[in-house]
Amino acid sequence: MNKQLLLLALSAALGVTSAQAADTGFYVGGSLGQSTANDFNGSDLDADLATIGITSSTSTDDSDTGWKLFAGYRFMKYLAVEGAYTALGEFTAHSTVTSPSAGIVDSSIETDAWTISALGILPLGDSFSLFGRVGVNLWSADISATGSGGGVTASASDDDDGTDWVYGVGAAWNFTNNLSLRGEWERYDLGDGDVDLWSAGLSWNF
């Protein structure tokens, strides 16, 4: 008896299948995870304030929930291009000022980015693959601060934007022909700082 035919019959009888995503075509998806601002810490902020004559002690919250929506096209087995909108979250700082006068300053920076990336894909069997990405991100940041001291409260806000690199690595598992689970790490360069995003999400392959 042909062993391959026997294995095929047994697989069909047991409902055993190997999910394999299409080698080409469009896909869409979304991911959720945690973002971390690598250059947002109290000691650096205190040093920056010291250059303008302010003595302070600052604590920061440098992580938040991040998420993204993405769409792409896989040109071949090993290459895809992907566009995404990513909300990188809000990072906050609390500064206690002791000189030249006592006061409190609370500040925050909220960032997001539009990205376009090329993905290099390494299939490992029918249902699992590794990938790496490199591309550009068009980022924007909303900055706000509120200070109080001596019975006076004042607020200020500003915004910034730019175009920088985004890159990362990840893995994907196709558990049906159309639906994939992915996990990845990405780094978004944002001017003189950067943000890491660790995320997991789902992708629908057309």
C-alpha positions as CSV (number, residue, x, y, z in Angstrom):
1,M,0.0,0.0,0.0
2,N,1.2,3.5,-0.8
3,K,2.3,5.0,2.6
4,Q,1.7,8.6,1.4
5,L,-1.9,7.8,0.5
6,L,-2.3,6.0,3.8
7,L,-1.0,9.0,5.8
8,L,-3.2,11.4,3.8
9,A,-6.3,9.2,4.5
10,L,-5.5,9.1,8.2
11,S,-4.9,12.8,8.4
12,A,-8.3,13.5,6.7
13,A,-10.0,11.0,9.0
14,L,-8.5,12.7,12.1
15,G,-9.1,16.2,10.9
16,V,-5.3,17.0,11.0
17,T,-4.3,19.8,8.7
18,S,-1.3,22.0,8.3
19,A,-2.3,25.7,8.0
20,Q,-0.4,27.6,5.4
21,A,-0.9,31.2,4.5
22,A,-0.8,32.3,0.9
23,D,2.6,33.2,-0.5
24,T,1.3,36.4,-2.0
25,G,-1.7,38.7,-1.4
26,F,-3.1,41.4,0.8
27,Y,-3.4,41.2,4.6
28,V,-4.7,43.4,7.5
29,G,-4.5,43.2,11.2
30,G,-3.9,44.8,14.6
31,S,-1.6,44.4,17.6
32,L,-1.6,45.4,21.2
33,G,1.3,45.6,23.6
34,Q,3.6,47.7,25.8
35,S,5.7,50.6,24.8
36,T,8.8,51.9,26.6
37,A,10.5,55.3,26.1
38,N,14.2,54.5,26.4
39,D,15.5,58.0,27.0
40,F,12.8,59.3,29.3
41,N,14.2,59.1,32.9
42,G,14.3,61.4,35.9
43,S,18.1,61.9,36.0
44,D,18.3,63.1,32.4
45,L,15.4,65.5,32.9
46,D,17.0,66.8,36.1
47,A,20.2,67.4,34.2
48,D,18.4,69.3,31.5
49,L,16.7,71.5,34.0
50,A,20.0,72.1,35.8
51,T,21.4,73.7,32.6
52,I,18.9,76.5,33.0
53,G,19.5,77.0,36.7
54,I,16.7,74.8,38.1
55,T,17.3,72.2,40.8
56,S,14.8,69.4,40.8
57,S,14.1,65.7,41.7
58,T,12.1,64.0,39.0
59,S,10.3,60.6,38.8
60,T,9.0,59.2,35.5
61,D,6.6,56.7,34.1
62,D,8.3,55.6,30.9
63,S,5.9,52.8,29.8
64,D,2.4,52.6,28.5
65,T,0.0,50.5,26.4
66,G,0.7,50.7,22.7
67,W,-1.3,49.5,19.8
68,K,-1.3,49.5,16.0
69,L,-3.4,48.8,12.9
70,F,-1.6,47.6,9.8
71,A,-2.2,46.5,6.2
72,G,0.3,45.0,3.8
73,Y,0.9,43.1,0.6
74,R,3.1,40.0,0.3
75,F,4.8,40.1,-3.0
76,M,6.4,36.7,-2.7
77,K,7.3,34.1,-0.2
78,Y,10.2,36.1,1.3
79,L,9.1,39.8,0.9
80,A,6.2,42.0,1.9
81,V,5.6,45.7,2.3
82,E,3.5,47.0,5.2
83,G,1.9,50.3,6.3
84,A,0.7,51.0,9.8
85,Y,-0.6,53.5,12.3
86,T,0.9,53.1,15.8
87,A,-0.2,54.8,19.0
88,L,2.9,54.6,21.2
89,G,1.3,55.9,24.4
90,E,1.8,58.6,26.9
91,F,4.9,59.0,29.2
92,T,4.7,61.3,32.2
93,A,7.1,63.0,34.6
94,H,6.7,64.5,38.1
95,S,9.3,67.0,39.2
96,T,9.8,68.5,42.6
97,V,11.6,71.8,42.2
98,T,13.7,73.2,45.1
99,S,15.6,76.0,43.5
100,P,15.5,78.9,42.6
101,S,12.0,78.6,44.2
102,A,9.9,75.6,45.4
103,G,7.3,74.1,43.2
104,I,5.9,71.1,41.4
105,V,5.9,70.4,37.7
106,D,3.9,67.6,36.0
107,S,4.7,67.0,32.3
108,S,3.7,64.5,29.7
109,I,4.5,63.5,26.1
110,E,2.2,61.5,23.9
111,T,3.4,60.0,20.6
112,D,2.1,58.3,17.6
113,A,3.5,57.4,14.1
114,W,2.6,56.4,10.6
115,T,5.0,53.9,9.2
116,I,5.9,52.1,5.9
117,S,8.2,49.1,6.1
118,A,9.7,46.4,4.0
119,L,9.5,42.9,5.6
120,G,11.9,40.1,4.9
121,I,10.3,36.8,5.7
122,L,11.9,33.4,6.5
123,P,9.3,30.5,6.4
124,L,10.1,27.7,8.8
125,G,7.7,24.9,7.7
126,D,4.1,25.4,6.5
127,S,2.7,27.4,9.5
128,F,5.6,29.2,11.2
129,S,7.8,32.1,10.0
130,L,10.3,34.7,11.2
131,F,10.5,38.2,9.9
132,G,12.5,41.4,10.1
133,R,11.4,44.9,9.2
134,V,13.0,48.2,8.3
135,G,11.3,51.3,7.2
136,V,10.5,54.9,8.0
137,N,8.1,56.4,10.5
138,L,6.4,59.8,10.4
139,W,6.0,60.6,14.1
140,S,4.3,63.3,16.1
141,A,4.5,64.2,19.8
142,D,2.2,66.3,21.9
143,I,4.0,67.8,24.9
144,S,2.3,69.5,27.9
145,A,3.4,70.7,31.4
146,T,1.7,72.2,34.4
147,G,3.7,73.9,37.2
148,S,2.6,75.3,40.5
149,G,4.4,77.2,43.2
150,G,4.0,80.2,45.4
151,G,0.3,80.1,44.9
152,V,0.6,80.4,41.1
153,T,-0.3,77.7,38.6
154,A,0.8,77.9,34.9
155,S,0.5,75.5,32.0
156,A,2.3,75.2,28.6
157,S,2.0,72.9,25.6
158,D,3.9,72.2,22.4
159,D,4.2,69.7,19.7
160,D,6.9,68.2,17.6
161,D,7.1,65.9,14.6
162,G,9.7,64.3,12.3
163,T,10.6,61.4,10.0
164,D,13.0,58.7,11.3
165,W,13.7,55.0,11.1
166,V,11.6,52.1,12.4
167,Y,12.9,48.5,12.5
168,G,12.2,45.3,14.3
169,V,11.9,41.5,14.3
170,G,9.0,39.1,14.9
171,A,7.5,35.7,14.4
172,A,4.1,34.6,12.9
173,W,2.1,31.4,13.2
174,N,-0.6,30.6,10.7
175,F,-3.3,28.6,12.6
176,T,-5.7,28.7,9.6
177,N,-5.1,29.5,6.0
178,N,-6.4,33.0,6.5
179,L,-5.7,33.9,10.2
180,S,-2.2,34.4,11.7
181,L,-0.9,35.2,15.1
182,R,2.2,37.4,15.3
183,G,4.5,38.7,18.0
184,E,7.1,41.3,17.5
185,W,9.5,43.9,18.8
186,E,9.9,47.3,17.1
187,R,12.0,50.3,17.7
188,Y,10.8,53.8,16.7
189,D,13.4,56.5,16.4
190,L,11.9,59.8,17.4
191,G,14.3,62.6,17.0
192,D,16.7,62.5,19.9
193,G,15.0,59.6,21.6
194,D,13.4,56.3,20.8
195,V,10.5,54.0,21.9
196,D,10.3,50.2,21.9
197,L,7.1,48.4,21.3
198,W,6.6,44.8,22.2
199,S,3.2,43.5,20.8
200,A,1.1,40.6,19.9
201,G,-1.7,40.6,17.4
202,L,-3.7,39.0,14.6
203,S,-3.5,39.2,10.8
204,W,-6.1,38.3,8.3
205,N,-4.7,37.1,5.0
206,F,-6.9,37.5,1.9
